[in-house]
Amino acid sequence: MLQTVSEPRGGQVEAVPEAHLLAYRFMLRARLLDEKFAALYRAGKIHGGVFLGRGQEALSAALGINLTKSDVFAPLIRDGAGRLAFGETIVDAVRTYMGSSLGPMRGRDGNVHRGNPQAGYLPMISHLGAMVSVVNGVLFARRMKGITGIVGATCLGDGATSTGAFHEALNQAAVEKLPLILVVADNQYAYSTPTSRQFACESLADRAAGYGIAGHSVDGTDLTACLKTVGMAVASARAGKGPQLVVAKLLRLCGHGEHDDASYIDPKYKTSALGRDCLKVAEEKILQQKWTDAAQIAVWRSEAIREIEEAVAQVQREPAPDPFAEEWTALSTKRLIEGNA
């Protein structure tokens, strides 16, 4: 294990300085890990796409640290910060991106489809909106087993809210009053399609009333606001108040993937409040409030870089899967279950 940020997850985080610092560290680690993945991709060391979470880390981290080990989490491609906060290690993230047979997906799947279902961490389905029904299914299963006090969360982009899968699953969750949290990163574009061509309502949060569920809006560039709003939504779902829809306004500060130059993004967004870098905003608040100092932040940065470099060096020495020796059965097969292989 190379993970160094090991503070336990424990539900709604109340103390603002402690929560802010913890979330910031996950944001920083996620940003640095993304930058390393981008460099490896450009060097031809990663096959498949690389999708950075730059600009979305505050929202993602706020969700991850408000979940507990017994909860269900189904992140998307830009949720590196939330993944780390939920317990993913840097070495396992690197293993999946680089196709190591020792990773949680054994090098079998696309590099962003990583998870550990036994731990409530669900591998992503690329089809937008599809994860909502999967989380519903897990929540139903736990309800039938009499398990209470847990929630299920998944993340979406604004484009996913235009799919039939999103509507059907959210309607189901609302009718059944499942403890579901849907966190939508309204980053102004579904790949390159602007929101003006996707929906006519003023805010996606307005849709919540139509489903009979609670809706929340938040500035996705403001970590403190994300912590408060997401924490409140998680607490409400956990208290039996049904599904919660959280919509965060922000801007994707990069292309859809490293293959995309994002030339279609309207320059006005980049100079607006939406274009703020949430990592810089969080860091500025930390220093303003004197919750820590620049020297400590520099230490956190250097520690994260060292851990990432060590993980990459380790994984580069690990074997890729051998298609001729591979047991082509589901990873849930008893002999292949994580820990038994």
Buried (B, 14 or more C-beta within 10 A) or exposed (E): EBBBBEEEBEBBBEEBEEBBBBBBBBBBBBBBBBBBBBBBBEEEEBEBBBBBBBBBBBBBBBBBBBBBEBBBBBBBBBBBBBBBBBBBBBBBBBBBBBBBBBBBBBBBBBBBBBBBBEBBBBBBBEEBBBBBBBBBBBBBEBBEEEEEEBBBBBBBBBBBBBBEBBBBBBBBBBEBBBBBBBBBBBBBBBBEBBBEEBBEEEEBBBBBEEBEBBBBBBBBBBBBBBBBBBBBBBBBBBEEBBBBBBBBBBBBBBBBBBEBEBEEBEEEBEEEEBBBBBBEBBBEBBEEEEBBEEEEBEEBBEBBBEBBEBBBEBBEEBEEBEEEEEEEEEBEEEEEEEEEE
